[in-house]
Amino acid sequence: MKMTKLLLLISLISMNTIFAQRNTENDTDVPTLTKHNESVVTLGKTASFQSKVLNKTIPLSIHLPANYDSSKETYPVMYMLGSNYRARFAMLASTLDYMGENRQIPEMILIGIDIPEGNSILLPTRENQDTTIPDGYIDFFETELIPNINNTYRTAPYKVLFGASNSGFFTIYTLLNKPHLFNSYLASSPSLAVIPEAIQQKIKSGPLKNFAENRFLHIIYSDDEGLTNYVSEFSSVLTSHKPKNFTYKVDELVNQGHVPAMDFTQFLLALYPDFNPIENLDTLDKVTQHFDKLSKRYGYKIKPPISIILNLGIDAIRSKNLDVAEEVFQYSLEVLPEAKESYVGMGIVRRDQGQLEKAKTLFEKALTIDPGYTAAKRQLQRLESRMSEEQ
């Protein structure tokens, strides 16, 4: 009897649930989900390159900074081998965007090079240590891909090569054979067990040994993937024979597996340790000196982010120090003439100096750069109301 009542109760609950679901589906007052076709984020576009050197078509993935089309700036380029790992390419692209927007690093162009046959072709053959294929890819970079990217996009003279696992070996192999080709080399879990004696000999007598320009190599791997002894031996030889202007860093992570997921963020923080400095850049001289130092280190002109200049100028305006504010925004107009914030900042300075017509022209200039710029619209409306009242 009890079992019969229990089954009846379950049946009634099920019927009520179905009835409630049907009522919800037919109730037009209940909010419904509307799906759209637009992507939430866009992380790049695909392209291809017909290589004469490699005698095949190379698929590419290309990601540009968010403000690339609206600016006239040049950008350093990150080349990533093995972009056919779509999740990996997406992670690198989004990390570059996030850290660039937060001023931890400069904004960068990302070029992913797909290798349909797999990254293992970048290794010398185990049988006779034949390096024909990796040498061919170095030639492809040097004579075809890099010149083409430089001609197609606004690139700064700073290039980074990133590779993981077998392509991480290729990253190091490229450094030891053509150190001039890239400025920085980032290798995640590189396959250093491949021809270690040949690598050691290349370190001792190859072109890197007497290379005079600044170069940077960073290796990251995990302690649970069997690379510790190989990396230690490589590091020992490299440290003994590296040139003066060569910076080498190695990080062994704990229990992170092959090609650790956190490697790329650590690479970028090590590559740009003080791009966004801890010390307070509270004067224009401090700002320019800091970024002049960075420009010298990286070999190309690095301009201060507009946010740093804007904060400096606004602080001067709030302190009623209009001479300092004018100097800050005049500098901003000279080095970042396409930045709408520069014109609004100088417009506020001119307004507070009583030069209303000049202020109006500056606000209007900001709106020609970005017609939807709310700050410029608001300042212009207030100024026009003031000018109307004073007539």
N, C-alpha and C positions, 0 to 999 in steps of 0.2 A: 504493500500500500504506500509506504513512504517513497519507494522507488518510483511508483507511478506519478505521485505528486511532484517529485523532483523533475521528471522528464517533462511533465506538463508545464512547469515553471520555466524550464529552459526554452521550451517551444514558444511560450508567450513572449519571453524576452527577445528571442530571435525575430519574431514577427514584428514586434514594436520597433526594433532597430531598423529592419527593412522598410517599414512604413515611414519612419522618421527620415530615412535617407531619401525615399521617393518624394516626400513632402519638400525636403530641402532642394532637390533637383528641380521641382516644379515651382518653387517659390521665387518669384522675380525680385523680391526684396532682399534676398540673401546675396551678399557680395560674392562675385565670382572672379576667378583668375583669368586675366586676358594675356595671352602669350604674344610676344613680339619677335620679329626676326632679327632685330639689331643685335650686334655683339656687345657684350658688356665692356670688354676691352679689346684693343687691337694690338697685337704684339709683333707684327711684322708682315712682310709680303715675300712671296717666293719669286725667284728669278732663276736664270740659268746662264752658264758661261760656256761657250764652245772653246775648249782649250786645244791649241795646236801642240803644245808641249806634251800634254798627257794623251792627246788624240782621243778625246771623249768629251761629252757634255757633263759639266759639273753643276748639280743643283745647288742653289744658294737660298739662304733665308736672310732677309735684310730688315733691321729694325732701326728706325731713326728717332731721335729725341722728339718729344711732344711738340716743342716749339720750333722745330727745324724749318718748316715752311714759312713761318712768320718772322724769322730772324735772318740776319746776315752773318751770323757767327760761324766759325769753323769748329770742328769737333774732333777729338782724338778717336781712333778706331780700334775696336776690339774684334779680333778675328778668332772665331771659335771653330774648331775642328770636330766634326761629328754631329752637325746640327740635325741630322735625321732623327736624333732622339728629341722629339718635339717638346716633351715636357721639360727637358734640360734647357733647350733654347728659350722656352717661355720663362723659365725661372731666371735665366741670365738677363733676359730683356726686362722683366719686371723689376729685378733687383737694381739694374742700372737706372731705370726710371725713378724708383723710389729713393735711392741714395742720391741721385742727381737733384731731385726736387728738394731734398732735405739738406743740400749743400755739403754732404759728406764727401762727394767726389764731383769732378766736372761731368756734365752731360756727355754721353758718348754714343757713337754709332756702333751697332753690333752687326757683324757679318758672319753668318754661319755657313760653313762649307760642308755640304753633305758628301759622304763617301759611301755610295751604294754597296760597294763590295765588302764594307766593314773596315773598321779602323786597323785591323791586323795587317792590312797591306802596307801600312806606314812603318812596319818593322823590317829590319834587314832579315833576309832568309836565314834560318837556323843552320841549313846545310853548309852553305859556303859564304855566309855573311854578305850576301849581295845587297847593295844599297841602291840599286837602280831606281826602285819605286820611290822611296823617301827622297832621294836626290831630285827625282823628277818633280815631286810636289814642292820642294824648295824652289826649283826653277819656275814652276807655275806661279807661286806667290810673287817671286821677284820680277819676272818679266811680263806677266800677264795680269794677274788679279789685282795686285796692289796698284799698279799704274792705272788700271781701268777704274777702280774705286776712287782714286784721287781725281780722275778726270770727270767722274760722274757726280760726286758729292763734294760738299765743302768740308774738306778734311784738314785737320791740324797736323803738323809734322810730328805726330806721336802715335805709335802703333803698339798694340799689345797682342800677343799670341797666347791663347788659352787652349789647353788640351788635357784630356783625362784618360787614364789607363794607357792604351797603346798610342793614342794621339798625344798623351802626356810625354811619352818617350820621344815622339816626334818633336815636340816643343823643345826639349832639351837637346836633341840631335841638331835641330836648326840653330840653336844658340851656339853650339860648339863648332858648327861649320860656317854659318853666316851670321855672326853676332850683330852686324850692321843692319840686318833686315828688319828687326823689331827693337823697340826700346825696352820693353818688359816682356818677360816670359813667365807664365803661370802654369804649373804642372800639378795636376791632381792625381794622386796614386799612379805615378809614371811607372811603366814597365821597365825598371832598371836592371832586371835580371837578364835582359837581352844584351849579348856581346859586351859584358862589362869591361873586359880587357881593352877592347877597341875604344870604348868610351874613355877609359883612363888615359890611354895614349893620346887621344884627341885633346883632352884637357891639358896634358903636359906639353904638347907641341903644336896644337892647332891654332887657328887664328884668334881665338878668344884670349890666349895667354898674353899677347901684347896689344890688346885692343885698348884704345885710349879713351873712348867715349863712355859716358855713364850707361850702365846696363843693370837690370834688376831681374833676378830669378828667385821665385818662391815656390817651394814644394810643400804640398800638404798631403798627408796620408794617414791611415789609421793603424793602430798597433796590432789589429787582429787580421791583417791581410798578408802577412809574411814579407813585408818590404823593409822592415827595420834594419836588417844587416846590410842589404843592398844600398839603402839610402845613406847609412852611416859610412860605408866604404866610399861611396860617391862623394859625400860631403868632405871626408878627410882629404881626398885627393884634390878636390876643387879648392878647398880652403888654402891648401899649400901652394897652389899654382894660379890663383885668380889674380887678375890685374887690379891696379889700385882703385879704379873708378867702378868696380863691380860690386854690387850689393847682393848678398845671398842670404836667404831666410828659409828655414825649414821648420814645419810644425807637425808633430806627431800627435794625432788625436786619439782618444781612448774609446774603443768599442764603437766605432762609427761606420765600419764596413768599407768595402771598396768604393772609391770615389765618394767621399763624405758629402752629404747634402749641404752642409754649412761651409764648404770650402770657398765658394765664390765670394761671399760676404767678407770672409777673413782676408782673401786675396786683395780685395779692393781697399779695405781699411789699412792694410800694410802698404799698399802702393801709394795711397794718399793719406798718410797718417795725420797730417795737420792742415788739410785743405780747409776745414772749418775749425779754426784754432780754438783752444780752450781760453786763451787770454782774451781780454776785452779789447777789441779794436775800436777804441772810443774817439779816435781822431782820424782825419783823412790821411795824415802822414803815416800813421800806423797801418792803415788799410793798404795804401799803395806800397809801402815797404814790404809788407807780408806777401802780397801777390807778385811783387817784383822778384822776391826770393823764390817763390814757386816757379815763376817763369824761367828763371835761371836754372833751376834744378831739372825741369822737364824739357827745356830746350825750345819752348815756344811761348808766345804771349798769352798769359792766363789773366783774364779780366775778373775783377771782383763781381760777385753776383749782385744783381740790382737790389736784392733784399737787404744786403749789408749797407749799401750806400743809402738806400731809402731810410732805414732806421737811424742812421747817423744824421741825415738831414732833418728828419722829423724831430729828433731830440733837440737839435739846434733851434728849430722854429719854436718849439714849446718853451725853450729857455730864453726866447726873445733875442737870440744871438743870430740876427739875420745876416751879418757879414760871413759868419762861418757857414750858415745854411746856403748862402749864395755860392760860396766856394765849392761846397760839396756837390750841389746840383749842377754847377757849371762843369765840374769834372765828369759828372755822370752823363751830361749831354755830349761831351767830347768822346768818351770811350764807349758809351752805350746809346748812340743816337736813335736806335730803333726802339728803345724801352719807353713805353708810354708813361711809366712812373716818373721818369726823369722830367717830363714836361709838366706833369701835375705838381711835382715838388717845386720846380722853379716857378710855376704859376702862383703857388701859395706864397712864395718869397716875394714875388713882384706885387702881389695883392697887399701883403702886409707892409710893403714899402710905399704903398700908395700909387703904384704904377698899374692902374686898373686895365687900361687897354692892352698893355703887354701881357698881363695875367690872362686876359680873355683869349688872346692869340695862342698862348701856351696851352690852355685848357682845350681849345679847339684843335690844336695840333695833336694832342693825345687822342682825341676822338677820331681823327683821320687815321690813326694807327689802329685803333680798336673802337668802332662806333658804339659798341655795347659796354664800354668801360664805365662802370657805375660811379667810381670816385670822380672821374672827370666830369660826368654829367651833373653830379651833385654840386661840385665846386663851381661849375659854369652857371648853374641855375641861381645859386646864392649870389654870385658876383653880378649877374645881370639884374637881379632884384635890387641889389645895393646901388648899382649904377643908375637904375631907373629912379630910385628914391632921391638920389643926389642931384638929378637934373632939375 
